[in-house]
Amino acid sequence: MRPGAKTVIRPIVPIIALLLGAVSAHPKTGRTLIVYDRWRGGRNAATQIFAVRDDLAAIGRVADSRFGITACDQEAKYPLGAWRQGESRSFDYRCWYGDETRAMVTTVTVHEIDFAYGGREHCLKEEWTLRAKDDPRLLDHRIYIFAPGRGMVREWRIP
């Protein structure tokens, strides 16, 4: 945390957003989930399905059309609920690549809460890392900025 910065605790996603999902069965576990579809076209086209983790601390992918992912259970990609600026949490979960299951770990760090970015107030900046549970090397490392009413407004990969 920056010297002199205050700690802000605030819900990252309004509860109404959690009520707008569709009900679906997890493709591997069969558990009933409330899911949120996301897709984008273009150069890095993707179709994704997200769900809230059981502990309500984050939202993560259930399915992703990229990277050979068939399904994931309990991934943490974006923070939900009360987080403090500078707080990091690690999450164990599993993903299926075809019939092969892999134990994975993500770490989410909230860098800035309630700041201005690109002319929008009350933004959130988070860092996300991904690794296999049995390997300390990072598979992916990204920074995301979210703005109210817009969603993700900036994303970049850390080499």
VODOVO-254320 format. One record per residue (C-alpha): x, y, z. Coordinates in pm, whole numbers, padded with zeros to 5 digits, always signed. Layout:
<dodos>
XYZ ...
</dodos>
This chain:
<dodos>
+00000+00000+00000 +00123+00351-00078 +00238+00558+00222 -00057+00755+00353 -00310+00549+00157 -00625+00456+00339 -00767+00107+00363 -01098+00083+00183 -01331-00212+00223 -01617-00223-00023 -01813-00481-00216 -01646-00524-00553 -01956-00646-00738 -02308-00538-00643 -02531-00822-00524 -02775-00755-00807 -02507-00870-01055 -02499-01205-00875 -02872-01248-00930 -02862-01212-01309 -02691-01541-01400 -02839-01851-01562 -02865-02192-01393 -02649-02466-01544 -02487-02799-01452 -02107-02804-01421 -01976-03002-01721 -01756-03232-01507 -01893-03233-01151 -02263-03210-01241 -02317-02955-00961 -02584-02693-01026 -02429-02347-01070 -02542-01996-01146 -02326-01909-01445 -02239-01598-01644 -02151-01621-02014 -01885-01400-02169 -01766-01395-02527 -01569-01174-02756 -01473-01194-03120 -01170-01064-03301 -00805-01156-03280 -00822-01335-02942 -01178-01469-02968 -01308-01645-02657 -01623-01804-02522 -01617-01835-02144 -01853-01937-01866 -01795-01797-01517 -01939-01885-01175 -01895-01758-00819 -01672-01975-00598 -01838-02158-00308 -01658-01930-00057 -01799-01621-00241 -01451-01460-00250 -01412-01453-00629 -01561-01535-00965 -01376-01777-01193 -01401-01971-01514 -01608-02286-01541 -01523-02320-01911 -01301-02145-02163 -01279-02208-02537 -00904-02131-02531 -00598-02307-02390 -00750-02656-02415 -00957-02603-02099 -01262-02831-02086 -01379-02716-01742 -01260-02568-01411 -01407-02600-01062 -01362-02320-00805 -01121-02101-01003 -01065-01747-00874 -01012-01489-01147 -01176-01168-01024 -01236-01067-00658 -01584-01045-00505 -01698-00919-00168 -01489-00734+00090 -01119-00704+00004 -00861-00457+00135 -00624-00260-00082 -00295-00454-00092 -00461-00783+00011 -00358-01108-00160 -00539-01441-00146 -00442-01773-00304 -00699-02026-00425 -00657-02397-00497 -00884-02548-00761 -00885-02798-01046 -00923-02782-01421 -00991-03049-01679 -00803-03060-02007 -01003-03328-02187 -01015-03614-01935 -00696-03507-01755 -00742-03319-01426 -00480-03068-01308 -00453-02906-00964 -00405-02531-01008 -00340-02227-00786 -00433-01867-00857 -00335-01568-00649 -00540-01249-00663 -00396-00923-00527 -00604-00606-00505 -00363-00320-00582 -00594-00019-00590 -00953+00035-00483 -01164+00341-00559 -00931+00531-00793 -00985+00724-01118 -00882+00567-01449 -00958+00688-01801 -01205+00947-01675 -01399+00691-01465 -01421+00705-01086 -01429+00413-00838 -01210+00175-01040 -01039-00143-00919 -00690-00267-01013 -00602-00631-00949 -00312-00864-01021 -00378-01229-01108 -00128-01515-01128 -00177-01876-01235 +00042-02180-01173 +00010-02556-01148 -00007-02667-00784 +00298-02890-00820 +00513-02631-01000 +00621-02287-00869 +00664-02144-01222 +00393-01901-01333 +00181-02001-01631 +00011-01662-01656 +00047-01325-01485 -00186-01033-01559 -00303-00695-01435 -00669-00594-01478 -00848-00263-01428 -01227-00259-01387 -01460+00042-01403 -01820+00059-01278 -02068+00033-01563 -01796-00076-01808 -01636-00392-01667 -01275-00456-01765 -01124-00144-01921 -00756-00246-01927 -00567-00574-01919 -00202-00652-01974 +00022-00953-01938 +00333-00941-01720 +00618-01134-01889 
</dodos>
